[in-house]
Amino acid sequence: MNGRLICILLVAILGFASSCVTTYNMSAVQVEILKPALFVIPENIDTIAIFKRDLYRSDTITFRYFDVDNKKTQTNKFVRYSDLSNKCVDALADFLNTEGYFQRVINYKDSINYLFSGSDSLINYPELHKKLGVDAFVFLDFFQLKDYLTNSTGYYSYNDITEQFPEFRNSTKLESVGANLLWTVSFKGDTSVYLVKQPDDLYYGNIVYPELFGNDLNHRLLLKNASEYLGKSFGGKIVPTWLKVERSYYRSRNVNMLAAEKLCLNGEYLKAAEIYKRETNNKNRNIAAKARYNMALLCEMEGKPDAAIDWLVLSYSAYKQNNEEHKFNCQQYIYIIALRKKEIERLEKQIREK
């Protein structure tokens, strides 16, 4: 991660989707934004150690999953919870290494659990920091997966899932993995110890992930995949992380608006902004409203949230006739930008100079 990428280029266009998302010619655009972490970590925190402490012995139990079609609990002899929790901490350590936020990342796994007592309250964290010479600790204290396997036609919430994840609509088999993790985080010089819960729901379909279905060994691969995802996603709570999100923009048959859209598709955003800005004064109020909305998107891309909000306010009531859907779109985007402003403020305290 380049620590100097902050407010100016927090948002980068990745590509435009062709699907229409409203009745007023709105399309989705996929962007990549830098999301802040949970913690503001001081500059002097250079080393971090990852432990699989398993304080509650959650990975010593036999792995079971529920077969919805047969209405019974099954066991998979190839799956061990300890292997899955190891995969989780390995993925976290690999992620932090790749991000380069810390000078050194140490993955102890469970190799020094003899140092820990059975009671978390008895651990002297300042002494442990001093003893191991590490600035920050992350402990995986609880790791639990609840696994459900079914034919797609027999799953009680199948329709709800496929509405949210249409890629699974044609899957014959559907796997739902509910995750419940608990992490403990400690920083040198900070008297507080932070407990972070990580609940999650992961869905797999055998059409989308055919290599993860078919037998017990494939099932083990699926669970390892889930464990690695959980470890990596927790890394985004430790350090700032780039994530893909969607934004909306207006399309129009107006010649100039089409030209601006084409420039955006080619990555020529400043030239597109020149055209959109001219069209914000178009005598056709509907075109002007759309151009103002699109200017807000380009301003967000440039790291100018206040200017983006100004354009949305101007766009809000610009339609010739009262258009409640357009007003709703503007309100929603203003809310997103307001949250983004707070994230940028937090990121300014988290980004490190390289």
N, C-alpha and C positions, 0 to 999 in steps of 0.2 A: 504494500500500500504506500503510495506517495503521500507523505505527510503534508506536503504543501498544497495539495488539492483540497481547498476548503470552500469558502463562500462563493468564489467567482465561478467555479465549475462544479457545483454540487449535483447538477442534473445533466445527464448526457443522453441524447436521443439514441435509441438502439434500432428502432424500426417502426413502421406504421402498420397497423392492422387494417384489413379491408372491411371488416364487419361493421355494420351500422348499429349504433347503440341507442339511438333515440329516433323519433319520427321526424326530427328536424335536422337530418343530415349530420349527425355527430359520429365521429369515428374514434376508435381507441388508438392511442399511441403508447408504446412501451418505452419507459425511461428507466434509467439507473440512478438511484440516489444514495447518498452516503447517510446512513442512519447512525445516530449516536448510541453509545453503550450505556449501560446502567450506571457505571461508575466514572467519576472524574479522578483519574489516576495521576498522582504527582509525577513530575519529570524524573525524580530520583528513584522511582520504582523500575528497575532495569531487568530483574530476574523474576521468573515466576515458576512455581513448581506445581505439578498436577498429581493428585493422589486419588487412588480408589480405596477410600477408607471403609466404605460399606458399614457404616456405624450400626445399622439395624439388621445386619446379616441378611439383607434382602436377596443377595445372589447365591445363597446356599440352598434355596429351595428348588424342587424339581420344576422344570418348565412345563407348563400346561397351556393348552389353548382350547377354545370352545368351538365345536363343530355345530353350527346352527342347524344345518339340514338334518343331522342325525340326533340333534338335541342331547349331546353328551360331551363331556370334557375328555380331550385326548392328550396324550403325552408324546413328545418327540425325543427319542433317546439320543439324537444327534445334537440336541441343543442344550447348552449349559449356560445358566445365567451369568456365571463368572466370565465366560468367553464374551458374552454380549456387553457386559459392563466394561471389560477391558477394551473392546472395540470402541466404546463410547469415549473413554478417556484418551485413547490413542488418537481418535479423530479430533478431539479438542486440542491436544498437544500439536498435532500436525497443522491444524488451522492456525494456531497462534504462531507457530514457526513460519508458516507461509506469509502471514500478514506482516511480520517483521516489526511489530510494535514494541516488543521487548528484545533486549540484547541476547537474552538466553532463556530458553524454555526447557525445563527438566521434567520428564515424565517418570515419576517414581512408581506408578501403578500401585500395587499393594506390597511392594518390596520392603517397606519400612514400617509396616503396621504395628510392629512390636513397640514402636515409640508411643503409640496411642493407647490410652486407657479405654475401658468400656464405656466411660461416661464423658460426653463431649465437654461438660462443664469443668472437668478437671484438667483440660489441656491448657497449658500456659503458652499462649500464642506468641507473645513477645520473646519468650525464651526459645521457642521453636524457630522463630525467624533468625535469632542469633546463632543457635546451634547449627542450623543447616546453611546459614549464609545466603538466605533467599529473601527477596523483598516482598513477594506475594505468594499466597497459597490458594489453591482451588481444590476442594475435597468433594468427591462424589460420595455422598453419604447414603443415598437411597436410590435404587434403580428397579423399576417394576414395569413390565409390559403386560397388557391384557390383550389377547390375540383372539380374533374371531374370523373364521373361514366359512364361506357359504357359496352356494350357487346364486347367481345374481337374482334369479326369480324368487328365491326364498328368503331374502334378507328383508327384515321388517322396515328398515330405513333406506332401502336401495334407491327408491325414487328421490328421496331427499339428497342422498349422496351424489347421484348422477346429475341432479339439477345444479349442484354446486361444482361438480367435477364431470363435465360432459364427456371427457375422454374415456371414462369407464362405462359408458352407456351400453356398449356392445360386449362387455366382458362376461364370460361364462362363470368364472370364479372371481370372487371379490374378497379381499383381505382387509380387515380393519384392525389397526394396532393402536391401542390406547396407551400412552406413556405417562408415567408419574415418576419424576425424578426430583431429588433434593440435593442442592449443592451448598457448600459453605465456603465463603471467600474471606480472606484475611490479608490486610496490607500492613507492612512494617510502619510503625509510628502512628497507626490508627488504633485506638482502643476499642473500636467497634468491630464485631464479627458479623458478617452479613449472611443470612440464610435466604437462598433463592429457590423457589419452587419452579419446576418446569413441566407443566402438564401439556400434552399435545395429543392430537389424533391424526394418524397417518393412514392413507388409503392406497391400496395396490389393486390393480386389475390384471388378469392374465393376458389381456389383449395388449395392454400398454407395457407390461413387464413380464413377457412370456418366460424369460430365463429364471424367474423367481417362483415358478409354480411347477407342479407335476409330481413331486416326491418330497420326502423328508429332508433330503440334502438341499434341495432348492428352497424349501421352507426355511432352513437354517440361513441360507444366503439372504433371503428376504429380511429376516430379523437382524442380521448383521448390517444390512443396508440401513435399516431403521435406526439401529444403534449409532452408526456412524453419522447419520443425519442429525440425531439428537446432540451428539457431541459437538459437531460443527456449528449447529444453530446456537448452542449455548455460548460459543466463542463470540457471537455477535452481541452478547450481553457484557462481555469483558472489554472488547475493543470496538471502535467504529467499523461498520461493515457496509459494503456496497450491496444494495438489494434492487431487484427489478420490480417496478410498480407500473400501474397504468394511469395515464391521464387522457382526457378527452379533448378533442378539437373539432371545430366546425368546418364542414365542407360546403362548397357553393358552386353553382354553375357559372357564376360570374367569371369572365375571362381573367381578370386580374387576380381574383382569389384562387383560381386554378393555377395560375402561374406561381403564386406564392406557395401553394401547396407543393408544387413540383420542386421548387427550390428547397423546401424542407426535406422532401424525399431524397434530394441529392446532398443534404447536409449543409446547404448554403443558407444558414439561419439569419445572418445579418441582412442579406439581400431580401429574404422573405419578409423580415420585419419592416424593411423600407416600404414594401408594397402593402402589407397589412396596415401599416400606420396611415398611408394615404387613404386606404379604404375605410378607415374609422370615421372619415368625414363624408362618406358616400351619401348622396341624397336619398338613396334607398335605405331606409332606416334598418331594415332587416339585415342587409349586407353589413352595414356599419356595426350592428350589434355583434354579428359573428366575428368581424375583424377585430373588434375590441376584446372579445373573449380570447381569440387566438393570440393577441398581443400579450395577454396575461400569461399564457403558456410560455411564450418566448422570453418574457421577463423572468419567469421562474427559472428557466434554463440558464439565464445569465446571472443567477444569484441575486435578483432584485425583487424580493417578496413584496415590499411596500408598493413598488410600481405595478406589480401584478395585481394587487388588491385594488389600486386606483383604477386600472383598466376594467376590472370586473364590476366595480361600482358604476362606471360609465356604461357598461354593457347591460346592466341589470334591467333598466327600463327603456332601452333604446328601440325595442321592437315597435313597429308601427301600431300593431294591435297588442292588447294585453296578452302576454304569453306566459302562463304559469310554469310551464315546463322549463322554459329558458331561465326564468327567475330562480327556480329551484336549482338548476345547473350552476348558476352564478353563486348562489348561497353556499352550495356544497363545496365549490372550488375555493371560495373565500375561507371557509372553515379549514380546508386542507392546507391552504397557504399560511393561515394563522398558526396551525400546528407546526408547519415547516419552519416558521420563524423561530419558534421556541427550540426546535431541534438544532437549528443553525447556531443559536446562542450557546447551546450545550456543546456542540461540536467544536466551537472556538476554544473551549477549555480542554478538549480531549485530543485534538490533533497535535502531533509532535513534529517538531522540525527535524529533518534528517541531516 
